[in-house]
Amino acid sequence: MRKLLVVVDMQNDFIDGSLGTPEAQAIVGNVRNKIREYDQSDIFVTMDTHGPEYMSTQEGRNLPVMHCVKGTEGWQIREEIRELLPDAKIYEKPTFGSLALAKDLADIAVWRKDIEIELVGLCTDICVVSNALLIKAVMPEVQISVDASCCAGVTPESHKAALDTMRMCQVRITGEQ
């Protein structure tokens, strides 16, 4: 069984920057430990990536907080995480889910039927849930899981709601306390 890890948006702006939370700061060590469990060739990383026009996009009008502007410190993957990912494939995405990531994972599943995919990262209730459900829709027979101890939502309540949503859509949730 080949196990793949998707590290979602572990960027400074989501940890302690413009959209940071204490809960996001608290999972950094857990995510580091999780990354160490995987072979580098089996790790995929997403980066929320916006430009200066962000506030004029639909997302920007609904979430009017500048964040993850390409090239800024807030856009960077947290240093303690980045140092563990020297060879990971990185997907810059302008929206919540990455179609390119889902396609690449589906391509792996075509030639390697026995895979599992685990997701960790930020934010549980926006980008983690979006990517988990997108991947599940593309590969309904592949085991998809999310480690709750390696995720944080915008609020603890929305984190829990996202986990419940994913569970209802047959994404396995691990690491709950």
C-alpha positions as CSV (number, residue, x, y, z in Angstrom):
1,M,0.0,0.0,0.0
2,R,1.4,3.4,-1.0
3,K,0.5,6.1,1.4
4,L,0.4,9.7,0.1
5,L,0.3,12.8,2.3
6,V,-1.2,16.2,1.3
7,V,0.0,19.1,3.4
8,V,-2.6,21.9,2.9
9,D,-1.6,25.6,3.2
10,M,0.8,25.5,6.1
11,Q,1.6,29.1,5.4
12,N,2.6,31.9,7.7
13,D,-0.6,33.9,7.1
14,F,-2.7,31.0,8.3
15,I,-0.6,30.2,11.3
16,D,0.2,33.6,12.9
17,G,-0.2,36.1,10.2
18,S,-3.3,37.9,8.9
19,L,-5.6,34.9,9.3
20,G,-3.7,33.1,12.0
21,T,-5.2,31.5,15.1
22,P,-3.9,29.9,18.3
23,E,-5.3,26.6,17.1
24,A,-3.2,26.8,13.9
25,Q,-0.1,27.6,15.9
26,A,-0.7,24.6,18.1
27,I,-0.7,22.1,15.2
28,V,2.7,23.0,13.7
29,G,4.5,20.3,15.8
30,N,1.9,17.7,14.9
31,V,2.3,18.4,11.2
32,R,6.1,18.2,11.5
33,N,5.8,14.8,13.1
34,K,3.3,13.6,10.5
35,I,5.6,14.7,7.6
36,R,8.4,12.6,9.1
37,E,6.2,9.5,8.8
38,Y,6.2,9.8,5.0
39,D,8.7,9.3,2.2
40,Q,9.5,12.6,0.5
41,S,8.4,11.3,-2.8
42,D,4.9,10.7,-1.4
43,I,4.3,14.2,-0.1
44,F,2.3,16.9,-1.9
45,V,1.9,20.4,-0.7
46,T,-0.6,23.2,-1.5
47,M,-0.1,26.9,-1.2
48,D,-2.9,29.4,-1.2
49,T,-1.6,31.9,-3.7
50,H,-3.1,35.3,-4.4
51,G,-2.1,38.5,-6.2
52,P,-2.7,42.2,-5.6
53,E,-6.2,41.9,-7.3
54,Y,-7.4,39.5,-4.5
55,M,-9.9,42.0,-3.0
56,S,-11.7,42.2,-6.4
57,T,-12.2,38.4,-6.6
58,Q,-15.3,36.7,-5.3
59,E,-13.3,35.2,-2.5
60,G,-11.8,38.6,-1.6
61,R,-15.2,40.2,-1.5
62,N,-16.4,37.5,0.9
63,L,-13.2,37.2,2.9
64,P,-11.8,40.8,2.7
65,V,-8.5,40.1,4.4
66,M,-5.4,40.2,2.2
67,H,-3.4,37.0,2.7
68,C,-1.0,34.7,1.0
69,V,0.1,37.3,-1.6
70,K,2.7,35.5,-3.7
71,G,6.2,36.5,-2.7
72,T,5.3,37.9,0.7
73,E,6.4,36.4,4.1
74,G,2.8,35.5,4.8
75,W,2.7,33.4,1.6
76,Q,5.7,31.3,2.6
77,I,5.3,27.9,4.0
78,R,6.2,28.0,7.7
79,E,10.0,27.5,8.0
80,E,9.8,24.5,10.4
81,I,7.5,22.8,7.9
82,R,9.3,23.9,4.7
83,E,12.7,22.5,5.9
84,L,11.1,19.0,6.0
85,L,9.8,19.3,2.4
86,P,12.8,19.7,0.2
87,D,11.5,17.5,-2.6
88,A,7.7,17.8,-2.2
89,K,5.6,18.7,-5.2
90,I,4.0,22.1,-4.5
91,Y,0.7,23.3,-6.0
92,E,0.0,27.0,-5.9
93,K,-3.7,27.4,-6.0
94,P,-5.8,30.6,-6.3
95,T,-8.8,29.1,-4.7
96,F,-9.8,26.6,-2.0
97,G,-9.2,23.3,-3.8
98,S,-6.5,22.3,-6.3
99,L,-7.8,20.6,-9.5
100,A,-4.1,20.0,-10.5
101,L,-3.4,18.1,-7.3
102,A,-6.6,16.0,-7.6
103,K,-5.6,15.1,-11.2
104,D,-2.1,14.2,-10.3
105,L,-3.2,12.0,-7.5
106,A,-5.8,10.3,-9.8
107,D,-3.0,9.7,-12.3
108,I,-1.0,7.9,-9.6
109,A,-4.1,5.9,-8.6
110,V,-4.5,4.7,-12.3
111,W,-1.2,2.9,-12.3
112,R,-1.0,2.1,-8.6
113,K,-4.4,1.0,-7.4
114,D,-3.5,0.4,-3.8
115,I,-3.0,3.9,-2.5
116,E,-4.3,5.8,0.5
117,I,-4.3,9.6,0.8
118,E,-4.1,11.5,4.1
119,L,-4.6,15.2,4.4
120,V,-3.3,17.6,7.1
121,G,-3.2,21.4,7.3
122,L,-5.1,24.6,7.3
123,C,-7.9,25.6,7.4
124,T,-10.0,22.5,8.1
125,D,-13.2,24.2,7.3
126,I,-12.1,25.8,4.0
127,C,-9.1,24.4,2.1
128,V,-8.7,21.0,3.8
129,V,-12.4,20.1,3.4
130,S,-12.4,21.4,-0.2
131,N,-9.4,19.3,-1.2
132,A,-10.5,16.2,0.6
133,L,-13.9,16.3,-1.1
134,L,-12.5,17.1,-4.5
135,I,-10.0,14.2,-4.2
136,K,-12.8,11.9,-2.9
137,A,-15.0,12.9,-5.9
138,V,-12.3,12.1,-8.4
139,M,-11.3,8.8,-6.6
140,P,-14.4,7.5,-4.7
141,E,-12.8,4.1,-4.0
142,V,-9.5,5.4,-2.6
143,Q,-9.3,5.6,1.2
144,I,-9.0,9.3,2.0
145,S,-8.3,10.4,5.6
146,V,-7.8,13.6,7.5
147,D,-5.8,13.7,10.8
148,A,-7.8,16.1,13.0
149,S,-4.8,16.6,15.3
150,C,-2.9,18.1,12.3
151,C,-5.6,20.5,11.3
152,A,-7.2,23.7,12.6
153,G,-10.2,25.6,11.4
154,V,-11.1,29.3,11.4
155,T,-12.8,28.5,14.7
156,P,-12.9,25.3,16.8
157,E,-16.7,25.0,16.0
158,S,-16.1,25.3,12.2
159,H,-13.2,22.8,12.5
160,K,-15.6,20.3,14.1
161,A,-18.3,21.0,11.5
162,A,-15.9,20.4,8.7
163,L,-14.7,17.1,10.2
164,D,-18.4,16.0,10.5
165,T,-19.0,17.0,6.9
166,M,-16.0,15.0,5.7
167,R,-17.0,12.0,7.8
168,M,-20.5,12.1,6.2
169,C,-18.8,12.0,2.8
170,Q,-16.8,8.9,3.7
171,V,-13.5,10.6,4.5
172,R,-12.0,8.8,7.5
173,I,-11.2,11.1,10.4
174,T,-8.3,10.2,12.7
175,G,-6.6,12.0,15.6
176,E,-9.7,13.3,17.3
177,Q,-9.5,13.9,21.0
